[in-house]
Amino acid sequence: MILKKLFYLFFLIFQLSELSGIAQSQTSFSRQDSLRGTLNSFRNCYDVTFYDLFLQVNPENKTISGSNTIYFTLINASDTLQFDLFENLIIDSVSQAGKRIDFKREGNAFFVYPEYKSVSNGKSQVKISYHGKPIEAIKPPWDGGFVWRQDSLGNPWVGTACEGMGASSWWPLKDHLSDEPDSMHMTFEVPTGLFCVSNGILRDTQRLRNGYTRFRWKVTHPINSYNVTFNLGKYTLIRDTFLNETGIHKINYYVLNNPINESKIHFKGEVFKMLKAFEHYFGPYPFWSDEYTLVETSYWGMEHQNAIAYGNHLKQNIWKFDYIIVHESGHEWWGNSISVGDHAEMWVHESFTTYAEALYMEYYYGFKKACSYLNTQKMLIANKSPILGPLGVNFQDWKDSDKYYKGAWMLHSLRNMVDNDTVWFKTLRTTCDTFKEKIVTSEDIIEYFCIKTNTNLNPVFSHYLTKTQLPCLEYSIKKDNKNITLSYRWKETEKDFNMPFGFSYGSQDYRFQPTQKWQKMVLPIDTDSEIEFRKDLFLVKVKDKNG
């Protein structure tokens, strides 16, 4: 058991180092940050409805060429529209209704000048043709870009991982999280003999005369831009089905290096357990019409919608589950269905998904095991920067993992603040129903939780999201022959901070409501017991005034 604990400690520290090793603190922002992160008048004047992406991939020289036709509805008349594509990729042409139109580049953004004769009932389309050599990811998925690798037999193995960096690192689009297309088609031409896996459902394949094979995929749901992906390799498809209360649903596993039988047994066990737990807490898998798919990748994992990147080599952690399957699949509810419109609010994606891991533990092993699981993650909470970042500047701060672990502990603390599991779990479930396939803000989520739990959770959400320091319970204890007197108050919190706290003493559990003013509680002395504060239920710092 000691060896297992040491192994898990090493595993968690490894996770933290991976998450924190790429990004550095950013205190100032450039015009490029604003062009990417802000909804200026050239971006909020139109709403994207559909993308039709075409891409030819050449693994031999690590180049791509293709086009994206952007279908949109004009909201406000504007003589300029902004789209995004990294400046290392060359734009060959921009056309509207088959006619070339002018464009101007500025760094990773470019501006086009539409002709309103080509607009009908506010609807139009622009096609961008381009080519080039995309940025190569050195350490995916933590550092984004194209992943050009080979399998054990020397065959090309290509993929993408662009969360943070942005989808515009490899295809042109409106690269802002607030505007998802209602649906999308993706066509890939790749060297014949290789298989291309993308998001959603494979529509058809066609072998071409030029030594390439065409794969056409479709997504019938909204999809955020960094989830659009493709995976190229010598894949074998394992088909499966999952039966729930709504019927029989299709599941796909695309395997490259792992043994087929071993993979099928592992995936069936892990995926089915994950689906049963998460459908229990969050409702049906959001994208059954596009099927559930795992794709083996050369990097650890990524939550690509309906094409979850999996590179964990059929391994379980010491808690007896496959972390990548559980965590990345949790994003299908929190991040892919419910999505934020600004990177600064990525806590909605990561905090709820990390908390979902603890709920997975609770579903199969009980509440105490879930608390133990959460407790092992406490050491990874840095408390150095707010979970909520600055808005409108494409802020992606991955220098610590607080949006994961501190965010999960925030939700665990809020659950114990509400102190009614029926209400809490109903709120989680109805959140997934109410905001399914919608873009949300932090305020949307907080307001909804306050209404559904009938509890003012605002001060607690605000503290954990915007402050670096933890709430501090300052206390002192005095004993005499008959009684023990506990004095307590909240410190390092705002005046309206209203989270309760608790402790165990003797055989009793006590719950109390600290404020910023000193209060007292007098209890009969129990010579065989000491006060044990419930730091397993709330994320707080506890400080003895006299210690």
C-alpha positions in Angstrom: 0.0 0.0 0.0 2.9 2.4 0.8 4.4 1.7 -2.6 1.1 2.3 -4.3 0.7 5.7 -2.5 4.3 6.7 -3.5 3.6 5.7 -7.1 0.4 7.8 -7.1 2.2 10.7 -5.6 4.8 10.5 -8.3 2.0 10.2 -11.0 0.3 13.4 -9.7 3.5 15.3 -9.5 4.3 14.2 -13.1 0.8 15.4 -14.2 1.4 18.8 -12.6 4.9 19.2 -14.1 3.4 18.4 -17.6 0.6 20.9 -17.2 2.8 23.6 -15.9 5.9 23.1 -18.0 4.7 24.9 -21.1 3.1 28.3 -20.4 4.6 31.1 -18.5 2.8 33.9 -16.6 1.5 36.7 -18.9 0.9 40.1 -17.5 0.6 42.2 -20.7 -1.2 41.6 -24.0 -0.5 42.5 -27.6 -2.7 43.5 -30.4 -2.6 39.9 -31.7 -3.9 38.8 -28.3 -6.8 41.2 -28.7 -7.4 40.3 -32.4 -7.8 36.7 -31.4 -9.5 37.1 -28.1 -11.9 40.0 -28.6 -15.2 40.0 -30.4 -14.6 43.3 -32.3 -17.0 44.8 -34.8 -15.5 42.7 -37.7 -16.3 39.5 -35.8 -19.5 40.0 -34.0 -21.2 41.2 -37.2 -21.7 37.7 -38.4 -22.6 34.2 -37.0 -21.0 31.1 -38.4 -23.5 28.4 -39.2 -21.5 25.7 -41.1 -17.9 24.8 -42.0 -17.0 22.7 -45.0 -13.3 21.9 -44.5 -11.1 20.2 -47.2 -7.6 19.2 -46.4 -4.9 17.2 -48.3 -2.1 15.9 -46.1 1.4 15.1 -47.3 3.2 13.3 -44.4 6.4 12.9 -46.5 7.1 16.7 -46.5 4.9 17.6 -43.6 2.7 19.9 -45.6 -1.0 20.5 -46.0 -3.2 22.2 -48.6 -6.9 22.8 -48.7 -9.8 25.1 -48.2 -12.5 26.0 -45.8 -15.9 27.3 -46.9 -17.4 29.4 -44.1 -21.2 29.7 -44.2 -22.5 32.6 -42.0 -25.4 34.9 -41.3 -24.8 38.6 -41.2 -26.0 40.2 -38.0 -24.9 43.7 -38.8 -23.8 45.1 -42.1 -20.0 45.5 -42.3 -17.7 46.1 -45.2 -15.0 44.0 -43.4 -15.0 40.5 -41.9 -12.2 39.1 -39.7 -11.1 35.5 -40.0 -8.0 33.7 -38.5 -5.2 31.7 -39.9 -1.6 31.5 -38.6 0.7 33.7 -40.6 3.1 30.8 -41.4 0.4 29.3 -43.7 -0.1 30.9 -47.1 -3.6 32.1 -48.2 -3.9 31.4 -52.0 -7.3 33.0 -52.5 -10.5 34.2 -50.8 -13.7 34.0 -52.8 -17.4 34.7 -52.3 -20.0 32.9 -54.5 -17.2 31.8 -56.8 -15.7 35.3 -57.3 -12.4 36.3 -55.8 -12.5 39.1 -53.2 -9.7 41.1 -51.6 -8.2 40.3 -48.3 -5.5 41.7 -46.0 -3.4 39.9 -43.5 -2.3 41.1 -40.0 -0.3 38.5 -38.2 -2.5 35.5 -37.5 -5.7 37.3 -38.5 -6.9 38.4 -41.9 -9.6 40.7 -43.1 -11.9 40.2 -46.1 -14.1 42.6 -47.9 -17.4 41.0 -48.9 -19.6 41.9 -51.8 -23.2 42.4 -50.6 -24.6 41.4 -54.0 -23.6 37.9 -52.8 -25.7 38.1 -49.6 -29.2 36.6 -49.7 -31.5 37.0 -46.7 -28.5 37.8 -44.6 -26.8 34.5 -45.5 -23.5 34.2 -47.4 -20.3 32.2 -47.6 -16.6 32.8 -48.0 -14.1 30.2 -49.3 -10.5 30.4 -48.2 -7.9 28.3 -50.0 -4.5 27.9 -48.4 -1.4 25.7 -48.1 1.8 25.4 -46.1 3.7 23.7 -43.4 1.8 23.9 -40.0 3.5 24.4 -36.7 4.7 21.0 -35.3 3.9 20.1 -31.8 7.0 19.3 -29.7 5.2 18.0 -26.6 1.6 17.3 -27.4 -1.0 17.8 -26.1 0.4 20.4 -23.7 2.1 22.2 -26.6 -0.1 22.5 -29.7 0.2 21.9 -33.4 0.6 19.0 -35.8 1.9 15.7 -34.6 4.0 14.0 -37.3 5.1 10.6 -36.1 5.5 7.0 -37.2 4.2 3.8 -35.8 6.3 0.8 -34.8 6.4 -0.3 -38.5 7.5 3.0 -39.8 4.1 4.0 -41.2 3.0 7.7 -40.9 1.0 8.5 -37.8 -0.4 12.0 -38.0 -2.7 14.0 -35.7 -3.5 17.4 -34.3 -3.7 18.9 -30.8 -4.4 22.6 -30.7 -6.3 23.5 -27.5 -4.8 26.8 -26.4 -2.8 27.3 -29.6 -6.0 27.4 -31.6 -7.6 25.7 -34.6 -6.3 28.6 -36.8 -2.9 27.0 -36.5 -3.9 24.6 -39.2 -7.2 25.7 -40.8 -8.9 29.1 -41.5 -12.0 30.0 -39.5 -13.5 32.4 -37.0 -11.2 31.2 -34.2 -13.2 32.4 -31.2 -14.9 29.9 -28.8 -18.1 31.9 -28.7 -19.1 31.0 -32.3 -19.5 27.3 -33.0 -20.9 26.1 -36.3 -24.3 24.3 -36.1 -22.7 21.4 -37.9 -19.6 20.6 -40.1 -18.3 18.5 -42.9 -14.6 17.5 -43.2 -13.0 16.0 -46.2 -9.4 14.6 -46.0 -7.2 13.3 -48.8 -4.4 11.2 -47.5 -1.9 8.7 -49.0 -3.7 5.5 -50.0 -3.1 2.7 -47.5 -3.6 5.0 -44.5 -7.0 5.5 -42.7 -8.2 8.9 -41.6 -10.4 9.3 -38.5 -12.1 12.5 -37.8 -15.0 13.8 -35.7 -18.5 12.4 -36.0 -19.6 9.9 -38.6 -17.7 8.6 -41.7 -19.9 9.5 -44.7 -17.9 7.7 -47.4 -14.4 6.9 -48.8 -13.1 7.1 -52.3 -9.8 5.9 -53.8 -8.4 8.6 -56.1 -6.1 8.1 -59.1 -3.3 10.3 -57.7 -2.3 7.9 -55.0 -4.6 9.4 -52.4 -7.8 8.3 -50.7 -10.6 10.7 -49.8 -12.4 10.4 -46.5 -15.5 12.5 -45.8 -16.7 13.0 -42.3 -19.7 14.9 -40.8 -20.6 16.3 -37.5 -24.3 17.0 -36.9 -23.9 18.9 -33.6 -22.2 22.2 -32.8 -18.5 21.7 -32.2 -15.9 24.1 -30.7 -12.9 24.8 -32.9 -10.1 23.2 -30.9 -12.0 19.9 -30.9 -12.0 19.6 -34.7 -9.3 17.0 -35.5 -8.1 14.2 -37.7 -6.0 11.1 -37.1 -4.1 9.4 -39.8 -2.6 6.0 -39.6 -2.9 2.2 -40.2 -6.0 2.0 -38.0 -8.1 -1.1 -37.2 -11.8 -0.4 -36.3 -13.4 -2.3 -33.4 -17.1 -1.8 -33.3 -19.2 -2.1 -30.1 -22.7 -1.1 -28.9 -23.9 0.3 -25.6 -27.4 -0.2 -24.2 -29.1 2.4 -22.0 -32.6 3.5 -21.3 -32.8 5.3 -24.6 -31.8 2.4 -26.8 -28.8 0.8 -28.4 -25.9 3.2 -29.4 -22.8 2.7 -31.6 -19.3 2.9 -30.2 -16.1 2.8 -32.2 -12.5 2.1 -31.1 -9.7 2.9 -33.6 -6.6 0.9 -32.6 -3.1 1.2 -34.0 -0.5 -0.4 -31.8 -2.4 -2.3 -29.2 -3.4 -5.9 -29.6 -7.0 -6.1 -30.9 -8.5 -8.6 -28.4 -6.8 -6.9 -25.4 -7.9 -3.5 -26.7 -11.5 -4.6 -27.1 -11.7 -6.1 -23.6 -10.0 -3.0 -22.0 -12.1 -0.4 -23.9 -15.4 -2.2 -23.4 -14.9 -2.4 -19.6 -13.6 1.1 -19.2 -15.9 2.9 -21.6 -19.1 1.1 -20.4 -18.2 1.9 -16.7 -17.6 5.6 -17.6 -20.8 5.9 -19.5 -22.9 4.3 -16.8 -21.5 6.6 -14.1 -21.6 9.8 -16.2 -25.1 9.2 -17.6 -26.2 8.6 -14.1 -25.0 12.0 -12.9 -25.1 14.2 -16.1 -27.8 12.6 -18.3 -27.4 10.8 -21.7 -24.2 11.1 -23.6 -24.7 14.3 -25.6 -23.7 13.1 -29.0 -25.1 9.7 -29.6 -26.3 10.6 -33.1 -22.6 11.2 -34.0 -21.6 8.0 -32.0 -18.9 7.6 -29.3 -15.4 7.1 -30.6 -12.0 6.5 -29.1 -8.9 7.0 -31.4 -5.5 5.7 -30.4 -3.0 8.6 -30.7 0.8 9.0 -30.2 0.2 11.5 -27.3 -1.5 11.0 -24.0 -5.1 12.3 -24.6 -7.4 15.1 -25.7 -11.2 15.6 -25.6 -11.8 15.9 -29.3 -15.6 15.6 -29.8 -16.7 12.1 -31.0 -13.0 11.3 -31.6 -11.4 11.3 -28.2 -7.6 11.0 -28.5 -6.4 8.1 -26.4 -2.7 7.4 -25.8 -2.7 5.7 -22.3 -1.7 2.2 -23.6 -4.5 0.3 -21.8 -3.3 1.4 -18.4 -5.3 1.8 -15.2 -4.2 4.0 -12.3 -4.0 2.8 -8.7 -7.7 3.6 -8.4 -8.4 0.9 -11.0 -9.7 3.1 -13.8 -8.2 4.4 -17.1 -7.7 8.1 -16.4 -7.7 9.2 -20.0 -10.9 7.5 -20.9 -12.7 8.9 -17.8 -11.3 12.4 -17.9 -11.4 13.1 -21.6 -14.8 11.5 -22.0 -16.1 13.7 -19.2 -15.4 16.7 -21.4 -18.1 15.5 -23.8 -20.6 16.9 -21.2 -18.4 19.6 -19.7 -16.5 21.4 -22.5 -17.9 19.9 -25.7 -21.7 20.1 -25.0 -21.5 22.9 -22.4 -18.9 25.2 -23.7 -17.4 28.6 -22.8 -16.9 31.5 -25.1 -13.6 32.7 -23.7 -10.5 30.8 -22.7 -10.4 32.8 -19.5 -13.4 30.8 -18.3 -12.0 27.3 -19.1 -12.6 26.4 -15.4 -16.2 25.4 -16.5 -14.6 22.7 -18.7 -11.8 21.6 -16.5 -13.2 22.0 -12.9 -16.4 20.1 -13.7 -14.6 17.4 -15.6 -12.0 16.9 -12.8 -14.9 16.8 -10.3 -16.5 14.2 -12.5 -13.6 11.9 -11.8 -14.4 12.0 -8.1 -18.1 11.3 -8.9 -17.0 8.3 -10.9 -15.2 7.1 -7.8 -18.3 7.7 -5.7 -20.6 5.9 -8.1 -18.5 2.7 -7.9 -16.8 2.9 -4.5 -18.8 5.3 -2.3 -18.4 8.8 -0.9 -15.4 8.1 1.3 -13.4 6.8 -1.6 -14.3 9.9 -3.6 -13.0 12.1 -0.8 -9.8 10.1 -0.6 -9.4 10.6 -4.4 -9.9 14.3 -4.1 -7.5 14.5 -1.1 -4.7 13.1 -3.2 -5.1 16.0 -5.6 -4.8 18.7 -2.9 -1.1 18.8 -3.0 -1.3 20.0 -6.6 -3.2 23.2 -5.8 -0.8 26.1 -6.2 -2.9 29.1 -5.1 -0.7 31.4 -7.2 -3.1 32.8 -9.8 -6.9 33.1 -10.0 -8.8 30.3 -11.7 -10.8 32.9 -13.7 -8.5 34.8 -16.2 -8.9 38.1 -18.0 -11.5 38.2 -20.6 -11.2 39.2 -24.3 -7.5 38.6 -24.8 -7.3 34.9 -25.6 -5.7 34.3 -22.2 -4.5 30.7 -21.8 -2.6 30.3 -18.5 -1.6 26.7 -18.1 1.3 27.4 -15.6 -0.6 25.7 -12.9 -3.4 23.2 -12.6 -5.8 25.1 -10.3 -8.6 25.2 -12.9 -8.5 21.4 -12.5 -7.9 20.5 -8.9 -8.8 23.7 -7.0 -11.9 23.9 -9.2 -12.9 20.4 -8.4 -12.4 21.1 -4.7 -14.5 24.3 -5.1 -17.4 22.2 -6.4 -16.9 19.6 -3.7 -17.1 22.4 -1.1 -20.2 23.8 -2.7 -21.9 20.4 -2.6 -21.2 20.3 1.2 -22.4 23.8 1.6 -25.7 23.0 -0.1 -25.8 19.9 2.2 -28.6 18.2 0.2 -27.4 15.6 -2.2 -30.8 15.2 -3.9 -30.8 18.9 -4.8 -27.1 19.0 -5.7 -27.2 16.1 -8.1 -30.4 17.2 -9.6 -28.7 20.6 -10.3 -25.8 18.9 -12.0 -28.1 16.9 -14.2 -30.4 19.8 -15.1 -27.4 22.0 -15.8 -26.4 19.5 -18.5 -29.9 19.5 -19.9 -30.5 23.3 -19.8 -27.2 24.3 -21.3 -26.8 21.4 -23.7 -24.9 22.5 -26.9 -24.8 26.1 -25.6 -22.1 28.7 -25.0 -22.1 29.7 -21.3 -20.4 32.3 -19.1 -19.3 31.9 -15.5 -22.2 34.1 -14.6 -24.6 31.7 -16.3 -23.4 28.7 -14.4 -23.2 30.5 -11.0 -26.7 32.0 -11.4 -28.2 28.7 -12.4 -26.6 26.9 -9.4 -27.9 29.6 -7.0 -31.4 29.3 -8.3 -31.6 25.5 -8.4 -30.0 25.0 -5.0 -31.9 27.9 -3.5 -28.6 29.0 -1.9 -26.5 32.1 -2.3 -23.4 30.5 -3.7 -22.1 33.7 -5.3 -19.6 34.7 -2.5 -18.1 31.2 -2.4 -17.8 30.9 -6.2 -16.3 34.4 -6.3 -13.7 33.7 -3.7 -12.4 30.5 -5.3 -12.5 31.8 -8.8 -11.0 35.2 -8.3 -8.8 35.0 -5.2 -5.5 33.2 -4.9 -5.5 32.5 -1.2 -7.8 29.9 0.3 -10.5 30.9 2.9 -8.8 30.7 6.3 -10.5 29.6 9.4 -8.8 31.1 12.4 -9.6 29.5 15.7 -8.6 29.1 19.3 -9.5 26.4 21.8 -9.8 26.7 25.6 -10.5 23.9 28.0 -11.5 23.7 31.6 -12.7 20.8 33.7 -16.2 20.7 32.2 -16.2 22.4 28.9 -14.2 23.1 25.7 -14.7 26.5 24.1 -14.0 26.9 20.4 -13.6 30.5 19.1 -13.6 30.9 15.3 -13.8 33.3 12.4 -13.2 33.5 8.7 -10.0 35.4 7.7 -8.8 36.5 4.3 -12.3 36.5 2.9 -14.8 39.2 1.8 -17.4 40.3 4.3 -20.2 38.4 2.6 -18.3 35.1 2.4 -21.0 32.7 3.7 -19.6 29.2 3.5 -20.3 27.0 6.5 -17.7 24.7 8.0 -17.7 21.6 10.3 -15.8 19.5 12.7 -16.0 16.2 14.5 -15.7 15.9 18.3 -16.2 12.8 20.2 -18.9 10.8 18.4 -20.6 13.9 17.0 -20.4 16.0 13.8 -20.9 19.7 14.1 -21.7 22.3 11.5 -21.3 26.0 12.1 -21.4 29.3 10.2 -18.3 31.4 10.7 -18.2 35.1 9.8 -15.4 37.6 9.9 -16.3 38.3 13.5 -15.2 36.1 16.3 -17.9 33.6 17.5 -17.8 30.9 20.2 -19.1 27.4 20.7 -19.1 25.7 24.1 -19.2 21.9 24.3 -19.0 19.3 27.1 -15.4 18.2 27.4 -14.5 14.8 26.0 -11.1 13.9 27.4 -10.6 11.1 24.8 -11.2 13.3 21.8 -9.8 16.3 19.9 -11.6 18.6 17.5 -11.0 17.4 13.9 -11.9 20.0 11.3 -13.7 18.6 8.2 -11.1 19.5 5.7 -12.3 16.5 3.8 -15.5 18.4 2.9 -14.3 21.9 2.4 -11.2 23.4 0.8 -9.9 25.8 3.5 -6.8 26.7 5.4 -7.1 26.2 9.2 -4.9 28.3 11.5 -4.6 28.2 15.3 -4.6 31.8 16.5 -2.2 30.8 19.3 -0.1 28.5 17.2 
